[in-house]
Amino acid sequence: MDISGCGNPECALSHRLKKRNRELGWTFFAELASFLRLGNARAAVFDCVMMVMTAKAAARKAKGKRDEFYRRSMEVLHHANIPFLVAGASAFRFYTGISRHTKDADLYLRPHNVDAALNAFARVGYTTEKTFPHWLAKATSGRNCVDLVFRAGNGLCEVDDSWFERAHNQELLGLRVKICAPEEMLWMKAYIMERERFDGADIAHILESCADKLDWAHLLRRFGPDWRVLLSHLVLFGYIYPSEIGRVPAAVMNDLTSRLKDDMPAIGPDRLCRGTLLSRQQYLADVQERRFRDARLEQRAHMDASDIAHWTKAIAKENKAEEAPE
């Protein structure tokens, strides 16, 4: 029976729900709404249910589009014979089983492959840029973006051949790919201690999931002179998961704590601030006003004064983008 012109508000609501649900393909619920001639309470409950189902359907559709974009982006690199590693949320889920929604896909490349990758994406219609020439490039199609990472933002952790030798072969979205090894993920994430982002929880979860399988000797070599950073995360891991601290080899903890005990304070007029390796913003006062030397200008960090200026200038822009409504 057609109820659209009966003049009853409940009938009008039922007709509106029926029309909406038919557009979404759920005709069963639309017919149910028409049959029950919903009262106000039932109508409110039904409307909430439909809103939830609509949101879930939209989320599934958006995820499908992101997955298709991610697959297409990896195929671009495959066809161009450019080696890459899958990192970011996909690699995190692979090792920990924890899923998260992210706007961008992360792929790791050797620095000398970045230009070829950008050219390959440009040929198939992506918009490309070297966002920060010392560590990050981007390829964008519509509202989707793939991050091409070849170092950490602090100029350390350069992707080299060993990253690929240690990667795990896996199938992702129907493609055979290499997943970044957990040791390299820990190394890269360990330096991210911004005011608005701290990757310590990611490190704790990777340790909890992978501690028994990690190559600890390799991890110690990766951190090198920054062994205090690794130690700080291991101390936090023991605090977060007191029942799991025994999974960190005693030899590793003894080595690091012995270094701490034997470490001698720096002598001389040189005042070095390594805080800028952990946060690009929170230690600016030290290097700009308090006459500390910026550790990012040391030879091991692939940054110069222009890279630092560009990286610093982006802080305000990115903060403003974070605050903007979707």
N, C-alpha and C positions, 0 to 999 in steps of 0.2 A: 504494500500500500504506500502511496506517495504521501509523506507527512510534511513536506517542505513548506506547505502553505496553510497548515492547520492553525497557526497563531499561538500554539502552546510553546512556551520557552523550552520546556523539556524536549519537546519534539524537535524544535529547532536545533538544540544541542546534539540530539541523536543524529539528525540529518548532517550536521557539520562533521561529526566524528565519522559517519559513514563515508562521506566524500573524501576526507583525509585518508582514511584507511584503505579505500579503494585505490587511491593514488599511490600508496605504499605497497599495494599488492596483498593486503590482509583483508580480503572481503569477508572472511568468516567473522572477524571481530566487528566489522561494520554491520553485518546482518544481525549479529547478537545485540548490538546497541539499538538497532531499530526495533527488534522484537521486545526487548525489556522495557522500552520507554523509560530510560533511566531517571531516577530521582536525583536530587542535588548531590547527596552523599555518594551514591553509586557513580554518578557522572564524574565527580571529582577524582574518585579512585581510578575509574577507567581512564580518565584523561592522563593521570600520572603514569599509569601502566604504559599507555601508548607513547608518552613522551620518552620513557626509558627505552622502549623498544625502538623508537625512532633514533634515539641517540646511539644505541648499540649498532643499529644498521648503518648509520652514518660513519661510525668508527670503523666498522668492518670494511666499508667501501673505501675510506681514506687509507686504511692499512693496505688494502689491495693495490691501490694506486702507488703508494710508497714502495711496496715490494716490487711492483712492475718497473718502476723507475730505477730502483736499486739493481735489479737484474739487468735491465737495459744498459745501465752505466758500466757494470762489470763486463758485459758482452762487448762494449766499445773497446775496453782495454784488452780483452782477450783477442779480438779481431786485429788490433794494432800490435799484437805481440809485446805488450808492455806488462811486465810482472808487477803484481800488487799483492798486498796483504789485506785481509778483512780485519777491521779493528772495531773500536767503538762498542755500541750496544750489542751488536751481533756477536762479537767475540766475548763480551762480558757474559751474555746469556749462555754461550757455548760452555764456558768454564764453570759458571755458578748456578745456572738454571734460573737466574733472576731476569725477568723481562722488564723493559722500560721503553716508554715512548720518547723518541727523539725526532727532531725536525730534519736533521742532516744525517747522511750516511758517511762513515769514515773509512777511507782506504789509505793505506800506507804505501809510499813509493820511494825508491832511491832518488836522491836529489837530481841526478843526471837524467832521470826519465820524466821529470815533471813537464818540461816544455813539449815533449812528444805527446804526453797524455793530454795536455791542453789543446794541442793541434788536432788530436783525434776527436776530442769532444766537439770542438768548433766545427769540424767537417760534417758532423751529423746534427748540427743546429743548436748545440748548447751555447750558452753565454759563459765565457771563461774569464778568469782573472787571477793574477798572483796577488792575493789579498795582503799577505805579509811575505815579502820575498825571502825572508830568512827561514820560514818554516811552513807556510800554508798557501795553497792555491784552491780555487773553487771552480766547479762546473755546475751551472744552473740550467734547469729546464722548467719553465712555468714556475710553480711555487716550490718545487723540489730542488734540493742542492746536495751535491756530493763534495765532501771535504777531502782534498788530496794533501795528506800530511807527510812531510819528509823529515821533520825534526820536531822537538818540543818548542813551545813558545819562548822559552828562555835561551834557545840556541843550542841546547844540549840534546842528547839522545838521537843522534843522526841515524836514520835508517840505512843500514849497510847490508852487505851480502849475508852476514851471519843471521840477520833477522829472517831471511828467507830459508836458510839452511835449517833453522830451528823451528820453523812454522809447522802447523799441523794441517794435513790434507783433510778436507771435509767437503760434503755437498751442502750447498746453500742455494735455495730457490732454484733447484734443478741444475746448478752449475758446480763443477769441481773447482774449489778455490783453496787458498792457503789462509789459515787463521793465525793471526799474530800469536806468538808464544806467550804464556802467562808471565814469564820473567821479564820480557820486554814491556808488557803492559804495566807491570808493577813499577818498573824503572821510569816509564813515561809519566805515570799517574802520580808518583811519589812527590814530584815537585809542584803539584797543583794545590796551592794553599791560598787562594784568593779570598777576599772578604766575602764575595758572593758565591764562591765555589771552592769546596774542599773535597778532594777525591779520597780522603782517608777511609770512608766507608767502603768504597769500591776495593781498595787495597785489602781491607779486613775481610771482605767477602771472598776475594780471590785466594787469600791465604787460607781461609777456613776451608775452601773447596779443594785447593791444590797443594797445600803445604807438603804433603807426603810425596808428591811427584816433582817438585821443583828441583832444578839444578842449582843448588845453593852456592856452589863455588862460582858458577857463571854469574849469578846475581851479585855476589860480592865484587867480582871483577867489573861488572857494569857500573856499580855505584862508585868504585874507585875512591877518589878523595872525598866524595860526598857520603861516606859510610855512616856519618851521623844521621843523615836523613833516613837511611834504611833502619838504623837502630831505633829512631823515634817511632817509626811505624810498627816495628816489632814490639816495642813496649806498649803501644796503644792496643795492638792485637791481644796481648796478654791481659790487658785491662778489660777489653770488650768481651773476650771469650776466655775466662779464667780456666775453664776445663780443657781448652785446646792448646794452651801454651806449650805443652810437651811435644807438640807436633813440629815446632821449630827446633831443629837440631841443637843440642846443648853446645856442640862445638862452635856453631855459628854465634850463639849468644855469648859464649866465653871469649871468642875472638873479638867481637865488637866491644864488649865491656872492658876487655883488657886494653884495647886501643884507647878507650875513653879514660881509663885510669892512668895510662902512660902518656897521654897527650900533653904536650907542653904548650903554654900560652905563647902567642906570637910576640916576638921582641922587636922593637924598632918603631919608627914613626909611621909606618904604613898602616892605615886604617881601612880595612877591607870590609865591605858589606855584601854578604852572600844572600841576604834577604830578597834581593831582586831576582834571584834564581827561583824563588818560591812564589813571589807575588810581584807583578809588574807595577802595582799601585801603592801598596802599603808601606814600601820602604823608599819611596821617592824623596821624602824629606831628608833621608840620610845621605843620599847621593847628590841631591840638588842644593841642600842648605847646610848640612852638618859635616860636609867635607869628608865623607867616606868614599872610598873608591868602589866603583860599580863592578861587581864580579862578572857581569855580562860582557865586559870589555877584555876579559882574559882570553888568551889564545884558544882555549878549549871550547869556548862558546862562540858559535858562528854568528856573531852579531857585531855591528859597528855602531857608531854614534847615530847614523841616519836610521838604521833599523830600530834602535831604541827610541828615537824620537817618533818614528811612525807608529810603533807599537804602543807608545804612551799616549799619543794623540787620539788613538782609537778608543781609549777608555771611556771618555765622555759620550761618544757616539753610541757605543755598545750599551752603556748604562741607560741612555735615553731610549734605545730600542727595546730593552728589557722592560722598561716602565710603561711603554706604549700599549694600549689595549689591542687585543687580537682583532 
